[in-house]
Amino acid sequence: MTEENVEVLKIEVPLAWRRVLLVNGQPFPWHRRPTPYARDRELIEYPQVYKWILRAGDTEITYIGEASEFNRRLAQYRNPNSDSTEQRVRQAMDECEQCGGTVELWFLEITTGSFQLNGKVIDRHSIGDKSVRLILENLAILEEKRKKATLLNVVEDNAYDAKIAAIVDDLVRKHGRDAALDMIRELAGGPGLGTTDGLPTMGTRETT
């Protein structure tokens, strides 16, 4: 059987998300401060695969993560270390709220019962296993990418990066480093490549 005729096995793992609200059903700024009541603090304990959704106007940005003890991870968002993922996400949260937006916390729920993936049992009881959380986290990231969502996660497409690197190497070999950089700048549409901090920005969007 040729490679073109190989049947592709399609597997869809349904991912259900539940927004984390207070026991009374009200929203709460989990990323800013602890709740005063123990019954509400219990909602954010235990291992979790989680999602932050930042909404401002017609802009929506998502970050997906996993943690063995989510309440401790949440403390890192409230008081992040410099140059950490939590600091980068918290900066985006602050920018979102400064634009009049909202920050929502969601937890992944497994609603399909148990299933096995390459021998690994995945269900609501196995989320304490870091390897299970990583599988679910990456499935959730892939799902967001498929929906063309804007992600704060640093997700690299290695195949795409390899192609770009090969093109740049070829330009340098044929034309020299300086000429290759000039060509890249021209393709980028300006006199310089510019720099960003890697964060999607909230607020206005470019229109074409």
N, CA, C and O of each residue as an XYZ file, in Angstrom:
832
protein
N       0.853     -1.193      0.000
C       0.000      0.000      0.000
C       0.883      1.235      0.000
O       1.767      1.363      0.847
N       0.661      2.127     -0.919
C       1.466      3.342     -0.997
C       1.064      4.287      0.122
O       0.003      4.152      0.731
N       1.958      5.264      0.377
C       1.702      6.214      1.457
C       0.428      7.013      1.193
O      -0.307      7.356      2.119
N       0.175      7.307     -0.108
C      -1.008      8.089     -0.442
C      -2.301      7.354     -0.116
O      -3.333      7.983      0.114
N      -2.247      6.003     -0.094
C      -3.456      5.205      0.114
C      -3.645      4.762      1.561
O      -4.595      4.042      1.869
N      -2.739      5.191      2.458
C      -2.860      4.798      3.846
C      -4.085      5.471      4.459
O      -4.243      6.688      4.365
N      -4.937      4.689      5.077
C      -6.140      5.230      5.691
C      -5.781      5.968      6.968
O      -5.055      5.440      7.811
N      -6.277      7.168      7.114
C      -6.009      7.974      8.291
C      -7.061      7.678      9.342
O      -8.259      7.815      9.093
N      -6.604      7.269     10.522
C      -7.505      6.979     11.629
C      -7.829      8.286     12.344
O      -6.933      8.940     12.877
N      -9.076      8.664     12.357
C      -9.490      9.915     12.979
C     -10.030      9.647     14.380
O     -10.973      8.878     14.564
N      -9.413     10.296     15.358
C      -9.832     10.149     16.742
C     -10.143     11.534     17.292
O      -9.302     12.431     17.246
N     -11.340     11.702     17.804
C     -11.741     12.972     18.394
C     -11.979     12.767     19.893
O     -12.816     11.959     20.293
N     -11.244     13.497     20.699
C     -11.438     13.457     22.148
C     -12.215     14.709     22.542
O     -11.665     15.809     22.494
N     -13.481     14.566     22.929
C     -14.267     15.748     23.287
C     -13.717     16.414     24.543
O     -13.461     15.750     25.548
N     -13.541     17.715     24.477
C     -13.021     18.478     25.607
C     -14.124     19.405     26.117
O     -14.609     20.269     25.387
N     -14.507     19.219     27.358
C     -15.555     20.053     27.961
C     -14.915     20.975     28.992
O     -14.095     20.544     29.802
N     -15.294     22.236     28.952
C     -14.743     23.226     29.880
C     -15.853     23.759     30.779
O     -16.994     23.935     30.350
N     -15.496     24.011     32.027
C     -16.437     24.577     33.002
C     -15.842     25.861     33.566
O     -14.728     25.867     34.090
N     -16.600     26.946     33.451
C     -16.107     28.191     34.027
C     -16.117     28.101     35.545
O     -17.073     27.602     36.138
N     -15.048     28.587     36.174
C     -14.921     28.511     37.627
C     -15.555     29.760     38.238
O     -15.035     30.867     38.101
N     -16.675     29.564     38.907
C     -17.411     30.628     39.585
C     -17.419     30.354     41.084
O     -17.075     29.257     41.525
N     -17.812     31.351     41.857
C     -17.987     31.130     43.281
C     -19.136     30.151     43.522
O     -19.921     29.870     42.616
N     -19.229     29.641     44.740
C     -20.288     28.699     45.068
C     -21.662     29.316     44.808
O     -22.607     28.610     44.454
N     -21.771     30.632     44.984
C     -23.054     31.299     44.756
C     -23.312     31.613     43.285
O     -24.316     32.240     42.946
N     -22.396     31.170     42.406
C     -22.594     31.347     40.971
C     -22.079     32.657     40.409
O     -22.249     32.927     39.220
N     -21.449     33.478     41.244
C     -20.954     34.769     40.789
C     -19.511     34.655     40.278
O     -18.743     33.836     40.783
N     -19.137     35.473     39.278
C     -17.745     35.488     38.817
C     -16.839     36.099     39.873
O     -17.296     36.831     40.751
N     -15.551     35.794     39.781
C     -14.591     36.276     40.776
C     -13.238     36.479     40.097
O     -12.858     35.685     39.237
N     -12.500     37.540     40.472
C     -11.165     37.769     39.890
C     -10.105     36.875     40.544
O      -9.303     37.337     41.355
N     -10.117     35.609     40.183
C      -9.222     34.625     40.805
C      -7.757     35.027     40.680
O      -6.957     34.734     41.568
N      -7.399     35.697     39.584
C      -6.007     36.044     39.329
C      -5.528     37.208     40.190
O      -4.332     37.501     40.216
N      -6.443     37.877     40.897
C      -6.072     39.067     41.662
C      -5.969     38.823     43.164
O      -5.063     39.353     43.807
N      -6.865     38.044     43.729
C      -6.864     37.889     45.191
C      -7.554     36.580     45.576
O      -8.342     36.036     44.803
N      -7.251     36.076     46.782
C      -7.932     34.871     47.276
C      -9.357     35.204     47.697
O      -9.675     36.348     48.022
N     -10.188     34.205     47.684
C     -11.550     34.389     48.184
C     -11.540     34.278     49.708
O     -10.702     33.570     50.266
N     -12.452     34.962     50.382
C     -12.441     34.911     51.856
C     -13.048     33.647     52.441
O     -12.869     33.373     53.627
N     -13.768     32.865     51.625
C     -14.499     31.720     52.167
C     -13.844     30.401     51.759
O     -13.445     30.211     50.610
N     -13.746     29.492     52.740
C     -13.105     28.205     52.501
C     -13.837     27.405     51.435
O     -13.202     26.708     50.643
N     -15.163     27.493     51.400
C     -15.932     26.709     50.424
C     -15.596     27.132     48.995
O     -15.661     26.315     48.077
N     -15.239     28.399     48.801
C     -14.845     28.863     47.475
C     -13.395     28.482     47.163
O     -13.064     28.161     46.021
N     -12.544     28.520     48.170
C     -11.139     28.150     47.949
C     -11.010     26.682     47.568
O     -10.091     26.301     46.843
N     -11.939     25.852     48.062
C     -11.900     24.425     47.725
C     -12.107     24.191     46.227
O     -11.691     23.157     45.704
N     -12.737     25.129     45.536
C     -13.006     24.970     44.107
C     -11.736     24.961     43.273
O     -11.719     24.421     42.167
N     -10.673     25.559     43.798
C      -9.456     25.723     42.991
C      -8.315     24.847     43.485
O      -7.162     25.063     43.112
N      -8.621     23.867     44.313
C      -7.594     22.938     44.775
C      -7.437     21.800     43.770
O      -8.174     21.710     42.787
N      -6.476     20.949     44.035
C      -6.270     19.710     43.298
C      -5.629     19.964     41.921
O      -5.539     21.103     41.463
N      -5.190     18.876     41.278
C      -4.600     19.003     39.924
C      -5.650     19.476     38.924
O      -6.819     19.097     39.007
N      -5.224     20.299     37.987
C      -6.156     20.836     37.005
C      -5.453     21.066     35.667
O      -4.258     21.360     35.613
N      -6.228     20.924     34.592
C      -5.882     21.521     33.302
C      -6.804     22.724     33.185
O      -8.024     22.585     33.271
N      -6.228     23.897     32.990
C      -7.009     25.123     33.103
C      -6.835     26.016     31.883
O      -5.922     25.845     31.075
N      -7.743     26.971     31.785
C      -7.703     27.902     30.656
C      -8.089     29.288     31.147
O      -9.117     29.457     31.802
N      -7.269     30.270     30.832
C      -7.633     31.665     31.023
C      -8.177     32.200     29.704
O      -7.570     31.997     28.653
N      -9.308     32.877     29.755
C      -9.850     33.536     28.572
C      -9.903     35.035     28.851
O     -10.557     35.475     29.797
N      -9.218     35.807     28.033
C      -9.167     37.255     28.159
C     -10.027     37.850     27.052
O      -9.747     37.657     25.869
N     -11.075     38.573     27.440
C     -12.003     39.148     26.464
C     -11.990     40.669     26.596
O     -12.140     41.209     27.692
N     -11.809     41.352     25.465
C     -11.880     42.810     25.429
C     -12.416     43.216     24.066
O     -11.734     43.054     23.054
N     -13.639     43.745     24.035
C     -14.252     44.092     22.756
C     -14.426     42.850     21.903
O     -14.982     41.850     22.356
N     -13.945     42.915     20.655
C     -14.042     41.751     19.777
C     -12.774     40.907     19.814
O     -12.581     40.036     18.966
N     -11.913     41.159     20.789
C     -10.661     40.413     20.926
C     -10.781     39.366     22.022
O     -11.283     39.647     23.110
N     -10.316     38.159     21.727
C     -10.301     37.090     22.724
C      -8.954     36.378     22.661
O      -8.521     35.940     21.595
N      -8.304     36.270     23.804
C      -6.994     35.629     23.904
C      -7.078     34.529     24.954
O      -7.718     34.703     25.992
N      -6.436     33.403     24.687
C      -6.531     32.231     25.557
C      -5.153     31.767     25.995
O      -4.194     31.816     25.225
N      -5.065     31.323     27.226
C      -3.868     30.622     27.697
C      -4.310     29.321     28.340
O      -5.246     29.308     29.139
N      -3.643     28.225     27.996
C      -3.964     26.896     28.537
C      -2.751     26.370     29.291
O      -1.622     26.453     28.808
N      -2.997     25.823     30.489
C      -1.904     25.287     31.288
C      -2.359     24.107     32.119
O      -3.522     23.707     32.075
N      -1.426     23.555     32.876
C      -1.728     22.449     33.780
C      -0.935     22.653     35.063
O       0.124     23.280     35.063
N      -1.464     22.116     36.149
C      -0.796     22.269     37.440
C      -1.171     21.112     38.352
O      -2.303     20.629     38.332
N      -0.203     20.675     39.151
C      -0.466     19.594     40.098
C      -1.255     20.095     41.296
O      -2.053     19.348     41.862
N      -1.047     21.355     41.697
C      -1.813     21.989     42.763
C      -2.207     23.365     42.250
O      -1.412     24.303     42.309
N      -3.418     23.488     41.752
C      -3.774     24.726     41.067
C      -3.785     25.936     41.992
O      -3.445     27.040     41.567
N      -4.175     25.742     43.259
C      -4.190     26.890     44.164
C      -2.801     27.499     44.327
O      -2.670     28.714     44.481
N      -1.768     26.666     44.294
C      -0.402     27.188     44.375
C      -0.004     27.872     43.072
O       0.674     28.900     43.089
N      -0.423     27.308     41.947
C      -0.148     27.954     40.660
C      -0.853     29.317     40.592
O      -0.310     30.282     40.054
N      -2.055     29.376     41.139
C      -2.804     30.628     41.124
C      -2.077     31.716     41.901
O      -2.096     32.883     41.512
N      -1.437     31.332     42.996
C      -0.650     32.304     43.766
C       0.481     32.887     42.927
O       0.875     34.037     43.126
N       1.004     32.099     41.989
C       2.076     32.592     41.121
C       1.557     33.598     40.104
O       2.300     34.477     39.668
N       0.292     33.478     39.723
C      -0.302     34.495     38.851
C      -0.560     35.787     39.623
O      -0.458     36.878     39.062
N      -0.893     35.665     40.905
C      -1.159     36.863     41.706
C       0.121     37.616     42.025
O       0.120     38.846     42.072
N       1.199     36.901     42.241
C       2.489     37.519     42.539
C       3.573     36.843     41.704
O       4.388     36.090     42.237
N       3.588     37.107     40.399
C       4.498     36.379     39.499
C       5.947     36.829     39.634
O       6.237     37.991     39.917
N       6.849     35.869     39.423
C       8.262     36.199     39.319
C       8.529     36.842     37.965
O       7.834     36.567     36.988
N       9.533     37.695     37.918
C       9.874     38.333     36.648
C      10.353     37.292     35.648
O      10.955     36.286     36.024
N      10.084     37.540     34.381
C      10.507     36.669     33.277
C       9.922     35.264     33.370
O      10.497     34.321     32.826
N       8.793     35.110     34.049
C       8.135     33.808     34.132
C       6.920     33.793     33.216
O       6.432     34.839     32.789
N       6.440     32.581     32.920
C       5.210     32.469     32.132
C       4.063     33.168     32.843
O       3.261     33.855     32.211
N       3.984     32.992     34.167
C       2.903     33.622     34.920
C       2.971     35.155     34.807
O       1.937     35.818     34.723
N       4.176     35.707     34.806
C       4.312     37.157     34.677
C       3.858     37.625     33.296
O       3.231     38.675     33.160
N       4.182     36.832     32.276
C       3.792     37.184     30.909
C       2.271     37.138     30.748
O       1.676     38.018     30.126
N       1.654     36.100     31.319
C       0.198     35.979     31.227
C      -0.473     37.060     32.072
O      -1.468     37.646     31.646
N       0.058     37.328     33.264
C      -0.529     38.353     34.129
C      -0.457     39.726     33.457
O      -1.383     40.527     33.586
N       0.628     40.001     32.746
C       0.733     41.264     32.023
C      -0.393     41.394     30.997
O      -0.990     42.461     30.853
N      -0.673     40.310     30.291
C      -1.765     40.327     29.309
C      -3.113     40.508     30.009
O      -3.992     41.202     29.499
N      -3.272     39.883     31.177
C      -4.509     40.061     31.941
C      -4.706     41.530     32.317
O      -5.793     42.083     32.149
N      -3.642     42.152     32.829
C      -3.737     43.553     33.238
C      -4.080     44.440     32.039
O      -4.900     45.351     32.157
N      -3.460     44.180     30.895
C      -3.749     44.963     29.693
C      -5.204     44.790     29.272
O      -5.859     45.742     28.848
N      -5.698     43.562     29.393
C      -7.090     43.274     29.042
C      -8.039     44.080     29.914
O      -8.969     44.705     29.405
N      -7.812     44.071     31.221
C      -8.700     44.776     32.142
C      -8.578     46.289     31.985
O      -9.558     47.008     32.180
N      -7.397     46.779     31.638
C      -7.235     48.215     31.393
C      -8.032     48.664     30.173
O      -8.406     49.832     30.060
N      -8.289     47.723     29.257
C      -9.114     48.023     28.075
C     -10.604     47.822     28.357
O     -11.426     47.908     27.444
N     -10.951     47.556     29.614
C     -12.345     47.317     29.958
C     -12.779     45.885     29.749
O     -13.976     45.597     29.747
N     -11.828     44.977     29.572
C     -12.145     43.584     29.315
C     -12.289     42.762     30.587
O     -12.211     43.289     31.697
N     -12.498     41.469     30.407
C     -12.687     40.548     31.524
C     -11.710     39.387     31.409
O     -11.233     39.054     30.324
N     -11.424     38.778     32.560
C     -10.551     37.604     32.630
C     -11.347     36.475     33.256
O     -11.855     36.608     34.369
N     -11.455     35.363     32.542
C     -12.247     34.225     33.012
C     -11.337     33.022     33.237
O     -10.382     32.805     32.491
N     -11.639     32.254     34.258
C     -10.927     31.012     34.555
C     -11.834     29.830     34.249
O     -12.992     29.809     34.668
N     -11.311     28.838     33.513
C     -12.067     27.646     33.141
C     -11.232     26.406     33.481
O     -10.008     26.420     33.358
N     -11.907     25.340     33.909
C     -11.268     24.048     34.163
C     -11.753     23.028     33.130
O     -12.918     23.024     32.734
N     -10.830     22.167     32.709
C     -11.181     21.080     31.798
C     -11.868     19.965     32.575
O     -11.420     19.580     33.656
N     -12.959     19.449     32.017
C     -13.665     18.341     32.635
C     -13.715     17.165     31.672
O     -13.964     17.347     30.480
N     -13.482     15.974     32.176
C     -13.579     14.762     31.366
C     -14.965     14.178     31.585
O     -15.283     13.688     32.668
N     -15.775     14.237     30.556
C     -17.188     13.829     30.688
C     -17.498     12.544     29.942
O     -18.646     12.098     29.926
N     -16.476     11.934     29.316
C     -16.726     10.757     28.488
C     -16.462      9.442     29.213
O     -16.478      8.382     28.587
N     -16.219      9.493     30.527
C     -15.842      8.283     31.227
C     -14.362      8.015     31.034
O     -13.575      8.955     30.924
N     -13.967      6.753     30.990
C     -12.567      6.391     30.842
C     -12.253      5.998     29.403
O     -13.089      5.429     28.701
N     -11.019      6.318     28.974
C     -10.532      5.800     27.702
C      -9.020      5.637     27.808
O      -8.376      6.207     28.689
N      -8.469      4.845     26.889
C      -7.038      4.585     26.886
C      -6.403      5.210     25.658
O      -6.962      5.171     24.562
N      -5.232      5.785     25.859
C      -4.449      6.353     24.766
C      -3.045      5.790     24.876
O      -2.281      6.162     25.767
N      -2.708      4.876     23.947
C      -1.419      4.184     23.985
C      -1.155      3.566     25.367
O      -0.056      3.669     25.910
N      -2.176      2.934     25.907
C      -2.034      2.241     27.172
C      -2.220      3.098     28.398
O      -2.259      2.578     29.513
N      -2.336      4.410     28.221
C      -2.513      5.306     29.357
C      -4.004      5.539     29.589
O      -4.702      6.055     28.716
N      -4.485      5.159     30.766
C      -5.884      5.370     31.099
C      -6.102      6.842     31.420
O      -5.389      7.426     32.235
N      -7.089      7.425     30.772
C      -7.394      8.837     30.991
C      -8.836      8.946     31.439
O      -9.752      8.551     30.717
N      -9.036      9.485     32.635
C     -10.372      9.758     33.157
C     -10.234     10.838     34.219
O      -9.146     11.369     34.437
N     -11.341     11.159     34.878
C     -11.288     12.260     35.838
C     -10.459     11.919     37.066
O     -10.067     12.814     37.814
N     -10.186     10.626     37.286
C      -9.387     10.224     38.436
C      -7.889     10.255     38.136
O      -7.080     10.320     39.062
N      -7.506     10.210     36.863
C      -6.086     10.127     36.516
C      -5.463     11.481     36.231
O      -4.301     11.545     35.830
N      -6.206     12.570     36.429
C      -5.671     13.885     36.126
C      -4.565     14.285     37.111
O      -3.852     15.264     36.891
N      -4.433     13.525     38.184
C      -3.306     13.746     39.091
C      -1.978     13.316     38.511
O      -0.923     13.698     39.019
N      -2.018     12.518     37.441
C      -0.810     12.063     36.746
C      -0.361     13.164     35.788
O      -1.109     13.556     34.893
N       0.853     13.659     35.977
C       1.331     14.774     35.151
C       1.318     14.440     33.670
O       1.001     15.297     32.844
N       1.660     13.196     33.320
C       1.672     12.828     31.905
C       0.266     12.913     31.308
O       0.105     13.281     30.145
N      -0.752     12.570     32.107
C      -2.138     12.693     31.637
C      -2.498     14.160     31.447
O      -3.121     14.528     30.452
N      -2.102     15.004     32.411
C      -2.398     16.432     32.280
C      -1.713     17.027     31.051
O      -2.295     17.866     30.363
N      -0.492     16.601     30.776
C       0.216     17.121     29.607
C      -0.462     16.692     28.310
O      -0.542     17.469     27.359
N      -0.952     15.443     28.276
C      -1.696     14.986     27.094
C      -2.924     15.861     26.882
O      -3.170     16.337     25.774
N      -3.692     16.073     27.945
C      -4.912     16.856     27.835
C      -4.608     18.322     27.515
O      -5.313     18.951     26.725
N      -3.565     18.855     28.128
C      -3.170     20.240     27.849
C      -2.842     20.422     26.376
O      -3.284     21.388     25.755
N      -2.076     19.508     25.819
C      -1.691     19.628     24.415
C      -2.862     19.381     23.475
O      -2.951     20.012     22.422
N      -3.763     18.469     23.841
C      -4.980     18.296     23.050
C      -5.795     19.588     23.037
O      -6.338     19.982     22.005
N      -5.873     20.241     24.200
C      -6.624     21.495     24.280
C      -5.960     22.591     23.448
O      -6.653     23.376     22.800
N      -4.638     22.653     23.457
C      -3.921     23.644     22.644
C      -4.157     23.386     21.164
O      -4.392     24.318     20.395
N      -4.093     22.120     20.767
C      -4.357     21.776     19.363
C      -5.768     22.170     18.960
O      -5.986     22.664     17.853
N      -6.732     21.954     19.856
C      -8.116     22.313     19.569
C      -8.252     23.826     19.378
O      -8.967     24.278     18.483
N      -7.570     24.606     20.216
C      -7.626     26.062     20.075
C      -6.962     26.512     18.778
O      -7.446     27.432     18.118
N      -5.863     25.873     18.416
C      -5.198     26.215     17.152
C      -6.097     25.884     15.968
O      -6.134     26.623     14.984
N      -6.825     24.768     16.063
C      -7.725     24.379     14.989
C      -8.847     25.407     14.825
O      -9.340     25.627     13.719
N      -9.246     26.037     15.939
C     -10.281     27.069     15.889
C      -9.721     28.437     15.526
O     -10.447     29.431     15.507
N      -8.405     28.479     15.235
C      -7.735     29.743     14.884
C      -7.793     30.740     16.034
O      -7.849     31.949     15.811
N      -7.781     30.236     17.258
C      -7.816     31.110     18.415
C      -6.456     31.787     18.598
O      -5.425     31.270     18.166
N      -6.477     32.948     19.245
C      -5.236     33.631     19.602
C      -4.755     33.078     20.931
O      -5.454     33.176     21.939
N      -3.561     32.497     20.934
C      -3.037     31.817     22.113
C      -1.870     32.581     22.714
O      -1.022     33.107     21.993
N      -1.831     32.639     24.048
C      -0.668     33.157     24.749
C       0.397     32.082     24.898
O       1.562     32.396     25.140
N       0.013     30.823     24.758
C       0.994     29.744     24.841
C       2.046     29.917     23.764
O       1.734     30.282     22.630
N       3.300     29.653     24.123
C       4.373     29.671     23.139
C       4.371     28.318     22.453
O       4.936     27.350     22.964
N       3.732     28.255     21.290
C       3.581     27.003     20.546
C       4.338     27.146     19.237
O       3.999     27.989     18.407
N       5.345     26.338     19.054
C       6.163     26.416     17.850
C       5.774     25.311     16.875
O       5.581     24.159     17.263
N       5.664     25.675     15.634
C       5.485     24.701     14.570
C       6.867     24.360     14.049
O       7.432     25.105     13.248
N       7.424     23.224     14.502
C       8.820     22.902     14.180
C       9.049     22.718     12.693
O      10.102     23.084     12.170
N       8.055     22.146     12.005
C       8.220     21.944     10.571
C       8.299     23.289      9.856
O       9.122     23.476      8.960
N       7.456     24.206     10.249
C       7.453     25.542      9.644
C       8.757     26.256      9.957
O       9.350     26.874      9.074
N       9.217     26.178     11.219
C      10.469     26.830     11.598
C      11.643     26.272     10.802
O      12.537     27.022     10.409
N      11.648     24.958     10.560
C      12.735     24.345      9.805
C      12.757     24.847      8.366
O      13.828     25.078      7.805
N      11.571     25.018      7.763
C      11.512     25.530      6.397
C      12.037     26.953      6.330
O      12.797     27.290      5.422
N      11.642     27.798      7.284
C      12.121     29.182      7.306
C      13.632     29.218      7.480
O      14.319     29.986      6.805
N      14.155     28.388      8.385
C      15.605     28.362      8.609
C      16.346     27.938      7.348
O      17.403     28.487      7.035
N      15.797     26.960      6.619
C      16.442     26.509      5.381
C      16.455     27.615      4.333
O      17.445     27.779      3.619
N      15.359     28.381      4.232
C      15.302     29.483      3.275
C      16.329     30.558      3.625
O      17.029     31.065      2.748
N      16.415     30.903      4.910
C      17.379     31.924      5.344
C      18.808     31.465      5.070
O      19.621     32.242      4.570
N      19.120     30.210      5.392
C      20.471     29.685      5.124
C      20.806     29.763      3.645
O      21.931     30.102      3.276
N      19.834     29.450      2.798
C      20.061     29.500      1.354
C      20.321     30.927      0.883
O      21.192     31.162      0.047
N      19.560     31.882      1.425
C      19.783     33.286      1.059
C      21.166     33.759      1.480
O      21.840     34.465      0.730
N      21.589     33.374      2.675
C      22.905     33.784      3.170
C      24.011     33.201      2.315
O      24.982     33.890      2.003
N      23.876     31.922      1.926
C      24.902     31.294      1.089
C      25.004     31.969     -0.279
O      26.098     32.164     -0.808
N      23.854     32.319     -0.839
C      23.851     32.856     -2.202
C      24.199     34.341     -2.257
O      24.822     34.794     -3.217
N      23.799     35.108     -1.226
C      23.912     36.554     -1.337
C      24.720     37.205     -0.222
O      24.982     38.407     -0.272
N      25.115     36.437      0.771
C      25.819     37.029      1.898
C      24.839     37.466      2.973
O      23.650     37.661      2.721
N      25.378     37.616      4.195
C      24.521     37.885      5.346
C      23.793     39.218      5.222
O      22.578     39.277      5.408
N      24.523     40.290      4.910
C      23.910     41.621      4.873
C      22.819     41.709      3.804
O      21.736     42.241      4.045
N      23.130     41.171      2.606
C      22.136     41.213      1.527
C      20.923     40.367      1.891
O      19.791     40.742      1.583
N      21.151     39.224      2.547
C      20.038     38.369      2.951
C      19.140     39.085      3.959
O      17.916     38.989      3.882
N      19.759     39.815      4.917
C      18.977     40.559      5.891
C      18.162     41.656      5.217
O      17.015     41.899      5.593
N      18.751     42.321      4.221
C      18.006     43.353      3.489
C      16.790     42.755      2.787
O      15.716     43.355      2.780
N      16.960     41.568      2.195
C      15.839     40.907      1.524
C      14.732     40.552      2.527
O      13.547     40.725      2.244
N      15.135     40.058      3.694
C      14.152     39.673      4.700
C      13.401     40.901      5.192
O      12.186     40.856      5.384
N      14.139     42.021      5.401
C      13.486     43.267      5.830
C      12.482     43.742      4.792
O      11.391     44.204      5.126
N      12.872     43.619      3.515
C      11.965     44.048      2.457
C      10.710     43.187      2.439
O       9.602     43.692      2.255
N      10.893     41.871      2.635
C       9.737     40.979      2.666
C       8.843     41.275      3.868
O       7.624     41.111      3.811
N       9.475     41.715      4.956
C       8.700     42.019      6.164
C       7.902     43.301      6.022
O       7.032     43.593      6.842
N       8.203     44.072      4.970
C       7.380     45.239      4.685
C       7.851     46.522      5.313
O       7.055     47.449      5.464
N       9.108     46.620      5.685
C       9.582     47.860      6.283
C      11.080     47.897      6.344
O      11.734     46.919      5.983
N      11.663     49.028      6.803
C      13.108     49.169      6.848
C      13.741     48.310      7.924
O      14.933     48.015      7.846
N      12.981     47.900      8.925
C      13.525     47.060      9.982
C      12.539     45.975     10.348
O      11.347     46.070     10.059
N      13.058     44.938     10.991
C      12.186     43.829     11.356
C      11.311     44.180     12.553
O      10.224     43.626     12.717
N      11.780     45.092     13.379
C      10.994     45.447     14.559
C      11.104     44.379     15.623
O      11.555     43.263     15.361
N      10.691     44.728     16.821
C      10.743     43.777     17.919
C       9.433     43.826     18.669
O       8.794     44.874     18.764
N       9.037     42.683     19.204
C       7.862     42.613     20.075
C       8.229     41.735     21.245
O       9.243     41.038     21.218
N       7.412     41.767     22.262
C       7.659     40.905     23.422
C       6.955     39.576     23.303
O       6.958     38.786     24.246
N       6.344     39.313     22.144
C       5.702     38.025     21.928
C       4.286     37.932     22.443
O       3.683     36.861     22.388
N       3.727     39.043     22.952
C       2.376     39.016     23.493
C       1.369     39.509     22.484
O       1.569     40.578     21.908
N       0.299     38.783     22.242
C      -0.808     39.365     21.496
C      -1.330     40.564     22.268
O      -1.312     40.552     23.499
N      -1.794     41.597     21.582
C      -2.243     42.788     22.262
C      -3.755     42.845     22.268
O      -4.414     42.405     21.326
N      -4.300     43.398     23.356
C      -5.730     43.572     23.473
C      -6.116     44.912     22.875
O      -5.269     45.785     22.685
N      -7.412     45.073     22.577
C      -7.885     46.360     22.081
C      -8.128     46.315     20.605
O      -8.741     45.372     20.106
N      -7.656     47.330     19.881
C      -7.934     47.447     18.467
C      -7.222     46.382     17.663
O      -6.133     45.937     18.024
N      -7.847     45.975     16.565
C      -7.248     45.028     15.653
C      -6.930     45.723     14.344
O      -7.571     46.710     13.981
N      -5.937     45.202     13.636
C      -5.656     45.721     12.320
C      -6.779     45.321     11.372
O      -7.320     44.221     11.476
N      -7.127     46.206     10.456
C      -8.138     45.891      9.449
C      -7.516     45.959      8.080
O      -6.585     46.730      7.848
N      -8.023     45.160      7.179
C      -7.483     45.139      5.818
C      -8.539     45.639      4.863
O      -8.300     45.706      3.657
